[in-house]
Amino acid sequence: MTGEASGAVKPNEGPRPVVVIGGPTASGKSDAALAVAKALDGTVVNADSMQVYQELRVVTARPDDAMMASVPHRLFGVLSGRERCSAGRWRALAAAEIDAAHAAGRVPVVVGGTGLYLKALTEGLAEMPDIPETVTGAAAELMARCGPQ
């Protein structure tokens, strides 16, 4: 994706590059992102729907501490598992991190296997209203009472 992340490109600024690396589980995305980020003075931005959660480090094969210390990494383990993260919420978080990387003179390297997140970033999303807590609470109560089936 080349161009803007969330706001308009400033006059005389030109395109702001964003590298996007996607693919299936265990295909080497994290290593590729690290290599690209090192080569381009980049910042790695997570696009995996499970790696945003603090508690899922091991089961999601999140980059290890050495990898994360070698170049800036963003949106890894930033939310509690008790929080809800939608494609829309992730897109807003990612757009802010992409803008921050550009402001710091770095190239954002977005990496992950969550296709919906990557599509949301590159193609956008339809506007959706927030779901009222009364509705989500009633749905959770119904599932607790009746079970997931």
C-alpha positions in Angstrom: 0.0 0.0 0.0 1.4 3.3 -0.9 -0.2 6.6 0.0 -2.0 7.7 3.1 -2.8 5.8 6.2 -5.6 7.8 7.7 -5.2 11.4 6.8 -4.5 13.4 3.7 -1.0 13.5 2.3 0.4 17.0 3.0 1.3 19.2 -0.1 4.8 18.5 -1.4 5.1 15.5 0.9 4.6 12.9 -1.7 3.5 9.3 -1.2 4.2 7.8 2.2 5.2 4.1 1.8 3.7 1.3 3.8 5.0 -2.3 3.3 2.4 -5.0 3.9 3.4 -8.6 4.5 0.6 -11.2 4.8 0.3 -14.9 4.5 -0.6 -18.2 6.2 0.6 -19.3 9.7 4.2 -20.3 10.0 5.2 -18.9 6.5 8.0 -16.7 7.8 6.1 -13.4 7.9 7.7 -12.2 11.2 11.3 -12.9 9.9 10.5 -11.2 6.6 9.0 -8.2 8.4 12.1 -7.9 10.6 14.5 -8.1 7.7 12.5 -5.4 5.7 12.2 -3.2 8.8 16.0 -3.4 9.4 16.7 -2.7 5.7 14.3 0.3 5.5 14.6 1.8 9.0 11.1 0.6 9.6 8.6 0.0 12.3 6.8 -3.4 12.4 3.0 -3.0 12.9 1.1 -6.2 14.0 -1.9 -7.2 11.8 -2.7 -10.5 13.6 -6.0 -10.5 15.4 -4.7 -12.6 18.3 -1.3 -11.0 18.7 -2.9 -7.8 19.9 -3.8 -9.6 23.2 -1.3 -9.6 26.0 -2.2 -13.1 27.2 -1.7 -14.9 23.9 2.0 -14.5 23.4 2.9 -18.2 23.3 0.0 -19.6 21.3 0.3 -17.0 18.6 4.1 -17.2 18.0 4.5 -13.5 18.7 8.1 -12.3 17.9 10.4 -12.9 20.8 12.0 -10.2 23.0 15.2 -10.1 20.9 13.3 -9.6 17.6 11.1 -6.9 19.2 14.1 -5.1 20.6 15.9 -5.0 17.3 13.4 -2.6 15.6 10.3 -0.9 16.9 7.3 -3.2 17.1 3.7 -1.9 17.6 0.3 -3.4 18.4 1.8 -6.6 19.9 0.2 -7.4 23.3 -1.5 -4.0 23.6 -4.9 -5.2 24.7 -6.2 -7.3 27.6 -8.0 -10.5 26.5 -11.0 -9.1 28.3 -11.2 -6.3 25.7 -12.9 -6.6 22.3 -10.9 -5.9 19.2 -12.8 -5.6 15.9 -11.3 -5.0 12.5 -12.5 -1.4 12.8 -10.8 -0.8 16.1 -7.6 -2.5 14.9 -7.7 -0.3 11.7 -7.8 2.9 13.8 -5.0 1.7 16.0 -2.9 0.6 13.0 -3.5 3.9 11.2 -2.3 5.8 14.2 0.9 3.7 14.4 1.5 4.1 10.6 1.1 7.9 11.0 3.5 7.8 14.0 6.1 5.8 12.0 5.9 8.3 9.2 6.2 11.2 11.5 9.3 9.6 13.0 10.8 9.2 9.5 10.3 5.4 9.6 8.7 3.0 7.1 5.7 1.1 8.5 5.9 -2.6 7.9 2.5 -4.1 8.5 2.6 -7.9 9.1 0.1 -10.5 9.9 -2.1 -13.3 8.7 -5.5 -11.8 9.5 -6.9 -11.1 6.1 -9.8 -9.1 7.3 -7.4 -6.7 9.1 -5.3 -6.3 6.0 -8.3 -5.8 3.8 -9.7 -3.2 6.3 -6.4 -1.3 6.1 -6.0 -1.4 2.4 -9.6 -1.1 1.3 -11.4 0.4 4.3 -14.6 -0.7 6.0 -18.2 0.3 5.9 -19.3 2.6 8.8 -20.9 0.5 11.5 -22.6 1.8 14.6 -21.4 0.6 18.0 -23.3 -2.3 19.5 -25.0 -1.1 22.8 -23.8 -2.8 26.0 -27.4 -3.9 26.7 -27.4 -5.9 23.5 -24.0 -7.5 24.0 -24.8 -8.2 27.7 -28.1 -9.9 26.8 -26.3 -12.0 24.2 -23.7 -13.1 26.7 -26.3 -13.9 29.3 -28.3 -16.0 26.7 -25.2 -17.9 25.7 -24.3 -18.5 29.4 -27.8 -19.8 30.0 -28.3 -21.9 26.9 -24.7 -22.7 25.9 -22.9 -22.0 22.6 -24.9 -24.5 20.5 
